Structures are given as C-alpha cells and as structure tokens.
Amino acid sequence: MRKSIIPIALLSLLLTACGGGQNNGGGVVEGSLCGQEGERAQASGGNELLCQVMGDGKLVWNQSTPDSSSSSAGATPSSSCPTPLLQTPVDLSKVTSILYPGQERGGNYKAHGGFGVDNATDNLLTVTIPLNGKITRVVRYKEIGEIQYLFEFEGDCGVSFKFDHLRKLTPKFEAVVNAFPIKEDTRTDPVSPPVPVMVGEVIATEVGFLNNVSVDFGVYDMRQKNEASKDPAWASAHSQYPADSYGICWLNSLPQADSLVVKALPSRDGSKSGQTSDYCK
C-alpha cells in the first residue's frame, strides 16, 4: 500500500533540508533515502555511498563496493532462480479474493498485489517465505489504531519481495522488527546485517485488521525492468516510484496448480480496477 503521497525523490530533498539522511557531522547516513539512482556521496567515516534501487524499489544510500551483494537494479544474483520462481506463501484454501499487482487502487498505483480472506471471523492466515533470501528492511507501524508489520526481502537470485499488513509474527521475525520503534507511517528501517530466510519459514500466523483480513504481497525482479516500463509514457508517469518498473505478475510465478487457482479467484478490488493489471497480461 502506497500510503505517502510524497514522491521518494522529493521526500529525500525534504529530509536533507531538515537534516534527515545526514548525521551531525554532515555525512550521508547509510540506509537513508536518496533522490537519484547512481548518485554518489560520502559518509562521515569516509566510505563512498551509492544511491541504489533496493528490494521494494526505494532509493537508498548503500556502500559502494565492487563485490556488493545488494540486489539493486542490475546487480548480479548470487544464484540462479528456481522453477517455479515462488512457493505459494499462504494457504489458498482460505483465500477468497486476489489483489492484482500493477494497478491503481485507493487513488494510488500499486506495484504489489495481495490475498484476501473475505467474511473471515478471525485473522488467522499463515504466511511463509516464498523464496530464499534475506530480510533487508522492516517497519512496525500504527494504522487505524492497530499495529501492522511490513517486511522487505532480497532474494538470493536477484528477485525481491515484500509483505505488508502482517499482524502476528513468529518469534524470529518479531525479534527483528522489535529492534525498531513503532511508527505512524510505513518508512522502513534497514536491517543490518540482513537476516537470512529460507523457503517455507513461517513469518506470520495472523494478517490484516479486525474485520478486514488480507495481506499485501509484492514481487520485484531487480535483474531487469518489466515490459510496462518500456512504454515511454508509462515510464514517465511512474518515474518517481522505481518499484513500479520492476514489479512482476507473481500470479504467473507460483506452482502451476496454485497459479490456476489464484487466477480463478475474484478480484478483491471489485468493480474498480478488478483484474486490470499492467503486469498480468
């Protein structure tokens, strides 16, 4: 869910003007937001930092090193991707609707999709890791008075993914996010060092809000931009949000039987964007 209406580049400039993104010594802070991909700056300790597109398409200052293992755009993955790319992260027998990635919802463009459990009497839905990788950024935040969790991951093969609206975490993941303060927005914090995760690990056992049970799921192939971004008009319209150009139709990347199941489910967005998607063709 894109909750901020401030473009990342503008936010970066505002942070800089107010001292955000810099420490008291005037150097750029690693892990803080930056404004232009490829831009370089120096941290107070003397390390050179590079503005890179990260797992969810955010522009972030990272150390510029020849052997960097970051899955930023164009980085060389440490392993080849599996086939199918993803293992299904939820129990589809409980899922009743799908949010399609690559569409406008709620007045904003969403590169991510999601799974809905309509008319549920509780928030129970087990969420598992769909691809080997590592936790890179997290946030726990308040929305409509309830605590929600957002996790971003870099996959080992150059494909990143995210979950949002997790409600109850398992101990490993709870320990990671509890190291950071509760926020009133979804600006994520870098996890350093990143925490490895394996396919099938349970990250959460409950999702969503009271009386609104769903979980956001986004997948981003950082090895190359998507087909939608090849349209100059589309690329221009989405230039402030790098994630949009790397988002993929993850419905096509699940095991075949599960892919058929999710494609047969109705859209949770109903009569609005429905199954319309820039990624799912």
TORDO-570161 format. One line per 10 residues: for each residue x, y, z of N, C-alpha, C. Coordinates in Angstrom, 3 decimals. Atoms other than C-alpha are relative to their C-alpha. Example, Ala and Ser with C-alpha at 12.3 -4.5 7.8 and 13.67 -1.06 7.14 Angstrom:
2
0.890,-1.190,0.000,12.300,-4.500,7.800,0.900,1.200,0.000; -0.820,-1.190,-0.060,13.670,-1.060,7.140,-0.770,1.090,0.730 $
//
This chain:
281
0.833,-1.187,0.000,0.000,0.000,0.000,0.869,1.238,0.000; -0.772,-1.233,0.044,1.476,3.375,-1.018,-0.732,1.036,0.821; 0.745,-0.840,-0.917,0.441,5.443,1.981,0.444,1.452,-0.048; -0.482,-1.364,0.095,2.609,8.512,1.430,-0.241,0.544,-1.395; 0.216,-0.611,1.301,1.711,10.927,-1.344,1.217,0.798,-0.432; -1.209,-0.749,0.331,5.191,12.479,-1.280,0.934,-0.888,-0.789; -0.945,0.809,0.775,7.415,11.138,-4.090,1.302,-0.171,0.749; -1.232,0.307,-0.721,10.599,9.497,-2.810,1.068,1.058,-0.233; -1.036,-0.984,0.291,12.855,11.997,-4.578,-0.243,1.283,0.769; 0.320,-1.216,-0.732,11.020,14.963,-3.025,0.194,-0.219,1.479 $
-0.181,0.311,-1.403,10.994,13.247,0.356,1.468,0.052,0.372; -1.435,-0.028,-0.263,14.752,12.811,0.110,0.516,1.422,0.132; -0.422,-1.391,-0.060,15.217,16.518,-0.593,-0.479,0.661,1.285; 0.517,-0.561,-1.236,12.978,17.425,2.334,0.781,-0.485,1.208; -0.788,0.549,-1.098,14.892,15.087,4.615,1.360,0.674,0.103; -1.308,-0.634,0.015,18.187,16.628,3.549,-0.080,1.421,0.545; 0.158,-1.381,-0.443,16.914,20.154,4.120,-0.194,0.085,1.504; 0.277,0.013,-1.417,15.820,19.175,7.619,1.070,-0.743,0.794; -1.050,0.743,-0.673,18.962,17.220,8.403,-0.169,-1.489,-0.068; 0.219,1.433,0.134,17.429,13.823,7.633,0.930,-0.555,-1.050 $
-0.906,0.615,0.952,19.718,11.412,5.815,1.445,0.374,0.248; -1.349,-0.391,-0.349,22.751,13.093,7.384,0.167,-0.144,1.502; -0.249,-0.001,-1.430,24.414,12.668,10.735,0.485,1.381,0.420; -0.374,-1.327,-0.490,25.573,15.537,12.917,1.286,0.511,-0.617; -1.244,-0.415,0.621,28.905,15.563,11.135,-0.173,0.402,-1.449; 0.247,-0.444,1.360,27.276,16.354,7.810,0.089,-1.080,-1.041; -0.112,1.068,0.969,27.887,12.980,6.172,-1.337,-0.666,-0.244; 1.217,0.727,0.327,25.222,10.957,4.442,-0.058,-1.278,0.840; 0.179,1.178,-0.847,23.789,8.126,6.566,-0.370,-1.204,-0.867; 0.304,1.211,0.742,23.899,4.635,5.067,-1.376,-0.531,0.400 $
1.335,0.525,-0.252,20.398,3.178,4.725,-1.094,1.042,-0.074; 1.016,-1.057,0.119,18.664,6.571,4.473,-0.409,0.165,-1.462; 0.509,-0.186,1.353,16.611,7.565,1.444,0.860,0.987,-0.783; -0.716,-0.928,0.873,18.297,9.255,-1.512,-0.914,0.376,-1.167; 0.891,-0.566,0.992,16.970,11.094,-4.533,0.190,-0.438,-1.427; -0.268,0.289,1.402,18.650,9.938,-7.763,0.865,-1.241,-0.127; -0.758,1.230,0.186,19.767,6.447,-8.756,1.348,0.285,-0.659; -1.345,-0.174,0.538,23.519,6.322,-9.390,0.775,1.144,0.623; -0.676,-1.111,-0.663,24.288,9.430,-7.351,0.948,-0.532,1.068; -0.975,0.427,-1.000,27.328,9.131,-5.090,0.191,1.089,1.047 $
-0.239,-0.946,-1.095,28.069,10.742,-1.723,0.960,-0.655,0.977; -0.967,0.508,-0.966,30.438,10.357,1.190,-0.607,-0.002,1.391; 0.411,0.079,-1.391,29.582,9.159,4.674,1.036,0.704,0.870; -0.912,-0.726,-0.884,31.155,10.912,7.655,1.270,-0.788,0.278; -1.179,0.833,-0.245,33.509,7.953,8.118,0.920,-0.113,-1.195; -0.843,0.014,1.185,34.865,8.415,4.604,-0.406,-1.001,-1.047; 0.443,0.989,0.985,33.098,5.497,2.899,-0.822,0.661,-1.093; 0.808,-0.499,1.097,31.664,6.180,-0.536,-1.325,-0.748,-0.030; 1.329,0.591,0.061,27.909,5.590,-0.733,-0.591,0.227,-1.384; 0.629,-0.049,1.310,25.876,4.894,-3.856,-1.514,-0.048,0.178 $
1.461,-0.012,-0.034,22.186,5.697,-4.366,-0.506,-1.134,-0.895; 0.396,1.203,0.722,20.650,2.353,-5.372,-1.488,-0.280,0.154; 1.362,0.498,-0.096,17.223,0.924,-6.126,0.032,-1.313,0.769; -0.041,1.181,-0.842,16.545,-1.623,-3.407,-1.227,-0.875,-0.206; 0.971,1.060,0.177,14.145,-4.508,-2.843,-1.406,0.421,-0.352; 1.353,-0.431,0.320,10.880,-2.580,-2.919,0.033,1.214,-0.907; -0.096,-1.120,0.919,12.144,-0.029,-5.422,0.363,1.310,0.674; -0.400,-1.233,-0.671,13.142,2.504,-2.758,1.417,0.372,-0.411; -1.345,-0.504,0.255,16.179,4.680,-3.474,0.682,0.224,1.344; -0.638,0.029,-1.317,18.602,4.140,-0.580,1.509,0.131,-0.151 $
-1.464,-0.091,-0.027,22.219,5.089,0.238,0.593,-1.302,0.514; -0.706,1.216,-0.400,24.402,1.955,0.354,1.478,0.153,-0.311; -1.433,-0.057,0.266,28.144,1.372,0.465,0.289,-0.407,-1.430; -0.386,0.287,1.381,29.667,1.421,-2.991,1.245,-0.870,0.023; -1.122,0.940,0.003,31.831,-1.698,-3.213,-0.091,-0.895,-1.218; 0.018,0.827,1.206,32.840,-3.786,-6.238,-0.683,-1.339,0.196; 0.568,1.326,-0.217,31.652,-7.017,-4.606,-1.305,0.052,0.776; 1.263,-0.150,-0.722,28.406,-5.667,-3.188,-0.970,-1.092,-0.401; 0.972,1.057,0.274,25.775,-8.412,-2.858,-1.420,0.527,-0.044; 1.336,-0.588,0.046,22.866,-5.957,-2.972,-0.732,-0.435,-1.245 $
0.795,0.364,1.155,20.026,-6.933,-5.228,-0.602,1.233,-0.643; 0.462,-1.196,0.681,19.686,-3.387,-6.515,-0.020,-0.266,-1.497; 0.192,0.212,1.432,18.822,-2.961,-10.172,1.322,-0.260,-0.705; -1.183,0.306,0.793,21.368,-4.606,-12.441,1.047,-0.813,0.733; -0.993,0.765,-0.749,23.202,-6.428,-9.635,0.010,-1.455,-0.465; -0.123,1.407,0.376,24.498,-9.935,-10.356,-0.491,-0.879,1.136; 0.517,0.844,-1.070,22.474,-12.503,-8.374,1.025,-1.040,0.412; -0.956,0.979,-0.514,24.355,-14.987,-6.188,-0.362,-1.421,-0.405; 0.399,1.329,0.458,22.411,-17.956,-7.595,-1.089,0.150,-1.049; 1.068,-0.043,0.993,20.008,-18.832,-10.394,-1.337,-0.197,0.694 $
1.325,0.082,-0.605,16.299,-18.584,-9.697,-0.598,-1.387,-0.196; 0.632,1.311,0.131,14.260,-21.747,-9.066,-1.168,0.039,-0.985; 1.199,0.140,0.826,11.416,-23.008,-11.259,-0.959,-0.956,0.712; 0.500,-1.364,0.156,8.763,-22.154,-10.355,0.754,0.976,0.903; -0.744,-1.016,-0.745,10.148,-18.883,-9.035,-0.384,0.017,1.473; 0.507,-0.165,-1.356,7.953,-18.808,-5.912,-0.726,-1.248,0.479; 0.911,0.926,-0.652,6.386,-21.198,-3.478,-1.141,0.829,0.593; 1.172,-0.761,-0.423,2.877,-20.100,-2.566,0.097,0.347,1.487; -0.263,-0.410,-1.380,3.131,-18.051,0.664,-1.173,-0.117,0.965; 1.166,0.124,-0.877,-0.399,-18.666,2.009,-0.793,-1.247,-0.363 $
0.889,1.137,0.229,-2.966,-21.444,2.316,-1.153,0.475,-0.881; 1.000,-0.497,0.947,-5.109,-20.872,-0.765,-1.408,-0.504,0.299; 1.335,0.473,-0.346,-7.976,-22.880,0.696,-0.758,1.021,0.840; 0.635,-1.047,-0.804,-8.628,-19.878,2.946,-0.192,1.301,-0.780; 0.029,-1.256,0.766,-8.158,-17.199,0.287,-1.247,0.044,-0.879; 1.239,-0.141,0.767,-11.324,-15.868,-1.329,0.092,1.037,-1.107; -0.139,-1.039,1.020,-10.044,-12.963,-3.439,1.458,0.399,-0.140; -1.383,-0.381,0.320,-6.904,-11.529,-5.025,0.057,1.493,-0.329; -0.334,-1.347,0.460,-5.469,-8.030,-5.335,1.083,-0.150,-1.063; -0.943,0.141,1.102,-3.681,-7.746,-8.660,1.118,1.038,0.106 $
-1.102,-0.965,0.019,-0.215,-6.167,-8.829,-0.042,0.817,-1.287; -0.084,-0.818,1.207,0.365,-3.303,-11.254,-1.304,0.655,-0.386; 1.261,-0.683,0.278,-2.875,-1.364,-10.935,-0.198,1.140,0.999; 0.333,-1.082,-0.919,-4.324,1.745,-9.326,-1.082,-0.465,0.960; 0.988,0.297,-1.033,-6.137,1.226,-6.040,0.048,1.102,1.047; 0.040,-1.016,-1.055,-7.277,3.758,-3.491,0.616,1.318,-0.407; -0.544,-1.273,0.462,-6.104,6.643,-5.662,1.490,-0.007,-0.241; -1.443,0.104,0.221,-2.510,5.393,-5.901,0.318,-1.261,-0.795; -0.440,1.165,0.755,-0.637,2.991,-8.156,0.640,-1.005,0.950; -0.523,1.056,-0.858,0.198,-0.346,-6.514,0.794,-1.007,-0.830 $
-0.818,1.020,0.670,3.106,-2.443,-7.764,-0.213,-1.366,0.631; 0.235,1.271,-0.692,2.121,-5.100,-5.223,-1.455,-0.422,-0.133; 1.351,0.538,-0.074,-0.916,-7.344,-5.020,-0.275,-0.493,1.401; 0.281,0.532,-1.324,-2.299,-9.406,-2.196,-1.039,-1.092,-0.007; 0.968,1.073,-0.210,-4.515,-12.139,-0.813,-1.050,0.473,0.989; 1.072,-0.381,-0.896,-7.920,-11.527,0.778,-0.741,-1.199,0.550; 0.840,1.020,-0.627,-9.947,-13.621,3.203,-1.288,0.710,0.418; 1.219,-0.766,-0.225,-13.413,-12.120,2.958,-0.949,-0.732,0.945; 0.982,0.535,-0.950,-16.050,-12.607,5.659,0.629,-0.923,1.039; -0.684,0.817,-1.004,-13.459,-14.135,7.986,-0.479,0.363,1.406 $
0.391,-0.252,-1.388,-14.336,-14.493,11.659,1.205,0.230,0.906; -1.223,-0.279,-0.749,-10.704,-14.171,12.772,1.071,0.428,-1.001; -1.095,-0.472,0.850,-7.338,-13.017,11.395,1.012,-1.087,-0.332; -0.939,1.096,0.182,-5.749,-16.450,11.130,0.296,-0.254,-1.477; -0.503,0.375,1.319,-3.703,-16.938,7.962,1.508,-0.133,0.105; -1.441,0.228,-0.097,-0.241,-18.489,7.978,0.689,0.493,-1.264; -0.774,-0.552,1.114,2.285,-16.655,5.794,1.414,-0.568,0.065; -1.328,0.614,0.042,5.504,-18.377,4.693,0.884,0.671,-1.046; -0.976,-0.572,0.916,8.658,-17.314,2.875,-0.074,-0.729,-1.345; 0.159,0.654,1.306,8.280,-17.965,-0.892,1.285,-0.230,-0.769 $
-1.255,0.038,0.758,11.937,-17.640,-1.938,1.151,0.218,0.961; -1.168,-0.199,-0.865,15.324,-17.996,-0.244,0.550,1.413,-0.156; -0.543,-1.353,0.070,16.835,-14.648,0.643,0.381,0.525,1.364; -0.367,-0.634,-1.266,17.337,-12.193,3.488,-0.908,1.194,0.251; 0.770,-1.178,-0.401,15.403,-9.563,5.415,0.905,1.219,-0.124; -0.825,-1.197,0.183,16.667,-6.129,4.396,-0.586,1.258,0.643; 0.623,-1.193,-0.579,14.136,-3.559,5.638,-1.317,-0.404,0.664; 1.221,0.311,-0.745,11.268,-3.595,8.144,-0.598,1.288,0.579; 0.622,-1.058,-0.794,8.793,-1.352,9.899,-1.199,-0.592,0.720; 1.266,0.271,-0.695,6.123,-1.763,12.533,-0.647,1.365,0.198 $
0.654,-1.300,0.034,3.548,0.967,12.386,-1.458,-0.118,0.423; 1.403,-0.057,-0.380,0.115,2.037,13.556,-0.837,0.493,-1.169; 0.973,-0.445,0.985,-2.789,2.271,11.149,-1.389,-0.298,0.557; 1.335,0.055,-0.614,-6.377,2.904,12.303,0.045,-0.656,1.380; -0.121,0.443,-1.376,-5.174,2.174,15.817,0.535,-1.403,0.200; -0.495,1.370,-0.103,-3.754,-1.278,15.055,1.450,-0.088,-0.474; -1.400,0.195,0.382,-0.117,-2.435,14.833,0.072,-0.927,-1.210; -0.223,0.791,1.212,0.915,-3.710,11.407,1.511,-0.131,-0.230; -1.412,0.238,0.273,4.228,-5.121,10.166,0.230,-0.112,-1.505; -0.409,0.062,1.408,5.938,-4.674,6.798,1.436,-0.514,-0.052 $
-1.337,0.566,0.180,8.959,-6.746,5.722,0.374,0.050,-1.474; -0.549,0.055,1.353,11.124,-6.377,2.613,1.170,-0.973,-0.018; -1.013,1.048,0.128,13.395,-9.165,1.379,0.720,0.116,-1.333; -0.749,0.178,1.237,16.142,-9.567,-1.184,0.193,-1.501,-0.215; -0.194,1.399,0.313,16.015,-12.979,-2.825,1.426,-0.264,-0.454; -1.376,0.345,0.355,19.276,-14.812,-3.453,0.268,0.064,-1.497; -0.213,0.068,1.447,18.685,-14.851,-7.206,-0.320,1.306,-0.715; 0.236,-1.293,0.639,18.035,-11.155,-7.819,-1.451,0.421,-0.051; 1.417,-0.335,-0.069,14.276,-11.169,-7.190,-0.338,0.343,1.449; 0.356,-0.440,-1.350,12.980,-9.228,-4.179,-1.499,-0.124,0.216 $
1.414,0.102,-0.309,9.660,-9.443,-2.393,-0.312,0.697,1.314; 0.427,-0.678,-1.218,7.643,-7.808,0.368,-1.339,-0.535,0.463; 1.296,0.244,-0.607,4.778,-8.489,2.756,-0.374,1.220,0.824; 0.504,-1.074,-0.854,2.636,-5.837,4.398,-1.320,-0.454,0.598; 1.210,0.308,-0.767,-0.256,-5.976,6.853,0.086,-1.367,0.674; -0.153,1.139,-0.893,1.208,-8.817,8.856,-0.443,0.448,1.396; 0.601,-0.394,-1.280,-0.480,-8.861,12.250,0.649,-0.682,1.203; -0.650,0.734,-1.080,1.072,-11.579,14.427,1.165,-0.780,-0.573; -1.218,0.588,0.543,4.668,-12.637,13.781,0.469,-1.186,0.820; -0.684,1.058,-0.726,6.615,-15.743,14.703,1.234,0.603,0.686 $
-1.051,-0.615,-0.834,9.447,-15.202,17.246,1.204,0.543,-0.767; -1.174,-0.470,0.744,12.336,-14.908,14.739,-0.250,1.356,-0.632; 0.290,-1.227,0.728,10.669,-12.169,12.734,-0.431,1.117,0.949; 0.368,-0.988,-1.007,9.213,-10.447,15.773,1.240,0.622,0.623; -1.235,-0.508,-0.594,12.713,-10.133,17.233,0.685,1.005,-0.915; -0.624,-0.924,0.954,13.971,-8.451,14.059,-0.690,1.360,0.023; 0.716,-1.266,0.124,11.248,-5.810,13.861,-0.119,0.732,1.337; 0.123,-0.643,-1.303,11.027,-5.164,17.612,1.235,0.791,0.397; -1.198,-0.816,-0.239,14.516,-3.676,17.459,-0.217,1.451,-0.413; 0.286,-1.343,0.514,12.888,-0.615,15.875,-1.264,0.553,0.642 $
1.171,-0.609,-0.640,10.348,1.876,17.236,-1.258,-0.130,-0.858; 1.275,-0.039,0.702,6.669,1.868,16.323,-0.154,1.369,-0.650; 0.137,-1.246,0.741,5.956,4.494,13.669,-1.465,0.278,-0.320; 1.334,-0.392,0.455,2.928,6.364,12.395,-0.093,-0.053,-1.521; -0.020,0.124,1.458,3.908,5.714,8.756,0.805,-1.244,-0.364; -0.630,1.249,0.441,5.484,2.963,6.642,1.423,0.186,-0.519; -1.412,-0.143,0.382,9.002,4.339,6.150,0.801,-1.089,0.704; -0.680,1.168,-0.552,11.151,1.256,6.618,1.384,0.327,0.547; -1.342,-0.095,-0.555,14.355,0.814,8.610,0.861,-1.128,-0.565; -0.880,1.056,0.511,17.392,-1.088,7.253,0.366,-1.002,1.085 $
-0.417,1.058,-0.922,18.213,-4.422,8.887,1.466,-0.304,-0.286; -1.435,0.169,0.212,21.979,-4.648,9.371,0.603,-0.779,1.173; -0.079,0.624,1.325,23.273,-7.205,8.921,-1.338,-0.630,-0.378; 1.237,0.659,0.426,20.461,-8.683,6.814,-0.123,-1.396,0.608; 0.259,1.284,-0.651,18.850,-11.791,8.304,-0.447,-1.026,-1.042; 0.367,1.013,1.002,18.765,-14.942,6.108,-1.358,-0.640,0.289; 1.267,0.719,-0.121,15.421,-16.647,5.443,-0.025,-1.114,-1.039; 0.090,1.150,0.886,14.531,-19.941,3.800,-1.449,-0.235,-0.424; 1.328,0.350,0.501,11.598,-21.082,1.700,-0.742,-0.852,1.027; 0.831,0.783,-0.907,8.776,-22.350,3.894,0.007,0.471,1.435 $
0.016,-0.540,-1.360,9.712,-20.471,7.071,-1.293,0.774,0.221; 1.218,-0.730,-0.332,6.604,-19.143,8.797,0.374,1.366,0.553; -0.277,-1.363,-0.445,6.768,-15.372,9.145,-1.121,0.542,0.874; 1.139,-0.522,-0.754,3.265,-14.686,10.464,-1.119,-1.031,0.051; 1.160,0.892,-0.147,0.163,-16.508,11.705,-1.315,0.759,-0.048; 1.195,-0.822,0.138,-2.286,-13.602,11.541,0.322,1.187,-0.901; -0.207,-1.121,0.922,-2.766,-10.812,8.988,-1.175,0.974,0.083; 1.059,-0.966,0.186,-4.753,-7.668,8.366,-0.475,0.702,1.257; 0.631,-0.759,-1.072,-7.072,-5.660,10.594,-1.225,-0.765,0.508; 1.281,0.530,-0.442,-10.104,-6.533,12.678,-1.046,0.304,-1.066 $
1.067,-0.137,1.010,-12.930,-7.094,10.180,0.524,0.352,-1.401; -0.561,-0.232,1.333,-10.546,-6.684,7.212,1.266,-0.857,-0.120; -1.087,0.978,-0.049,-8.380,-9.746,6.692,0.621,-0.170,-1.386; -0.733,0.137,1.261,-5.810,-9.541,3.906,1.475,0.252,0.269; -1.437,-0.248,-0.097,-2.062,-9.432,3.314,0.507,0.451,-1.360; -0.611,-0.478,1.238,-0.140,-7.454,0.699,1.220,-0.850,-0.333; -1.138,0.786,0.466,2.403,-9.350,-1.400,0.486,0.603,-1.315; -0.590,-0.564,1.203,4.733,-7.756,-3.933,1.285,-0.716,-0.362; -1.220,0.670,0.482,7.482,-9.306,-6.075,0.629,0.887,-1.069; -0.719,-0.938,0.861,10.155,-7.322,-7.935,1.238,-0.684,-0.572 $
-1.154,0.612,0.658,12.585,-8.738,-10.487,1.019,1.099,-0.271; -0.977,-1.075,0.071,15.575,-6.467,-9.940,1.065,-0.238,-1.067; -0.989,0.294,1.044,17.538,-8.120,-12.766,-0.278,0.783,-1.275; 0.342,-0.801,1.175,15.669,-6.153,-15.423,-1.345,0.665,0.220; 1.280,-0.686,-0.115,12.817,-3.697,-15.802,-1.084,-0.797,-0.715; 1.111,0.748,0.572,9.374,-5.019,-16.691,-0.449,0.567,-1.349; 0.468,-0.398,1.329,7.548,-4.767,-20.021,-0.735,1.326,0.038; 0.768,-1.249,-0.086,5.277,-1.959,-18.845,0.911,1.218,-0.070; -0.917,-1.140,-0.064,8.288,0.298,-18.253,0.606,0.355,-1.351; -0.554,-0.281,1.323,9.263,0.052,-21.926,-0.839,1.013,-0.775 $
0.844,-1.035,0.581,6.389,2.381,-22.801,0.460,1.347,0.563; -0.546,-1.274,-0.499,7.910,5.905,-22.572,-1.000,0.804,0.820; 1.011,-0.760,-0.733,4.642,7.489,-21.441,-0.226,-0.606,1.385; 0.168,0.694,-1.283,4.177,4.857,-18.714,1.209,0.257,0.897; -1.232,-0.187,-0.777,7.802,5.166,-17.601,0.081,1.414,0.568; -0.021,-1.384,-0.465,7.495,8.942,-17.343,-0.987,0.202,1.147; 1.034,-0.145,-1.022,4.294,8.712,-15.315,0.394,-0.671,1.316; -0.381,0.772,-1.189,5.948,6.271,-12.884,1.439,0.293,0.438; -1.425,-0.267,-0.233,9.396,7.887,-12.706,0.331,0.269,1.468; -0.265,-0.296,-1.410,9.035,8.902,-9.049,-0.046,-1.253,0.875 $
0.147,1.231,-0.771,8.395,5.297,-7.973,0.722,-1.142,-0.710; -0.790,1.012,0.711,11.205,2.965,-9.157,-0.557,-1.412,0.117; 0.519,1.360,-0.172,9.465,-0.123,-7.764,-0.961,-0.382,-1.102; 1.001,0.295,1.025,6.754,0.161,-10.401,0.625,-0.640,-1.235; -0.661,0.496,1.210,9.276,-0.601,-13.162,0.623,-1.383,0.169; -0.576,1.321,-0.259,10.431,-3.853,-11.519,-1.045,-1.005,0.503; 1.046,0.887,-0.473,7.128,-5.271,-10.283,-0.358,-1.048,-1.037; 0.377,1.071,0.928,6.005,-8.572,-11.796,-1.363,-0.563,0.382; 1.259,0.709,-0.243,2.794,-10.576,-12.101,0.324,-1.308,0.715; -0.401,1.195,-0.751,3.553,-13.025,-9.308,-1.012,-1.139,-0.122 $
0.974,1.074,0.204,0.372,-14.961,-10.116,0.538,-1.032,-0.986; -0.584,0.905,0.997,2.349,-16.438,-13.023,1.215,-0.754,0.528; -1.261,0.548,-0.509,5.304,-17.381,-10.795,-0.189,-1.020,1.108; 0.291,1.018,-1.011,3.573,-19.772,-8.384,0.024,-1.383,-0.647; 0.172,1.339,0.578,3.433,-23.561,-8.816,-1.254,-0.026,-0.881; 1.037,-0.069,1.030,1.190,-24.270,-11.802,-1.415,-0.156,0.538; 1.347,0.232,-0.528,-1.778,-25.645,-9.879,-0.487,1.195,0.811; 0.370,-1.157,-0.818,-1.747,-22.700,-7.457,-0.217,1.241,-0.870; 0.180,-1.114,0.932,-1.356,-20.236,-10.315,-1.402,-0.023,-0.606; 1.343,0.129,0.564,-4.568,-21.569,-11.850,-1.068,0.359,1.028 $
0.961,-0.302,-1.065,-6.348,-21.283,-8.503,-0.135,1.499,0.213; 0.074,-1.429,-0.296,-5.434,-17.647,-7.861,-0.593,0.780,-1.177; 0.548,-0.693,1.168,-6.299,-16.614,-11.421,-1.512,-0.193,-0.117; 1.431,0.257,0.043,-9.756,-18.126,-10.965,-0.761,0.743,1.101; 0.643,-0.715,-1.099,-10.437,-16.125,-7.795,-0.414,1.403,-0.441; 0.414,-1.363,0.351,-12.321,-12.823,-7.993,0.973,1.037,0.533; -0.830,-1.104,-0.473,-10.554,-9.509,-7.581,-0.595,0.602,1.258; 0.470,-0.620,-1.237,-10.775,-8.007,-4.114,-0.346,1.462,-0.225; 0.277,-1.405,0.302,-10.917,-4.585,-5.735,-1.369,0.167,-0.663; 1.371,-0.029,0.484,-14.342,-5.489,-7.093,-0.168,0.673,-1.341 $
0.353,-0.645,1.261,-15.772,-3.206,-9.755,0.911,1.163,-0.354; -0.903,-1.119,0.275,-12.911,-0.698,-9.604,1.051,-0.436,-1.022; -1.026,0.446,0.945,-9.616,-1.914,-11.119,-0.161,-1.467,-0.362; 0.262,1.403,0.296,-10.698,-5.545,-10.911,1.271,-0.778,-0.292; -1.158,0.788,0.396,-8.273,-7.837,-12.732,0.885,0.757,-0.991; -0.852,-0.820,0.863,-6.812,-4.981,-14.797,1.386,0.121,0.613; -1.361,-0.038,-0.516,-3.025,-5.077,-14.442,0.977,0.321,-1.125; -1.060,-0.291,0.961,-0.033,-3.582,-16.232,1.005,-1.146,-0.092; -0.966,1.089,-0.044,1.943,-6.696,-15.278,-0.591,-1.318,-0.460; 0.634,1.284,0.284,-0.546,-9.539,-15.725,-0.743,0.094,-1.342 $
0.571,-0.082,1.343,-1.252,-9.872,-19.446,-0.347,-1.394,-0.518 $
//
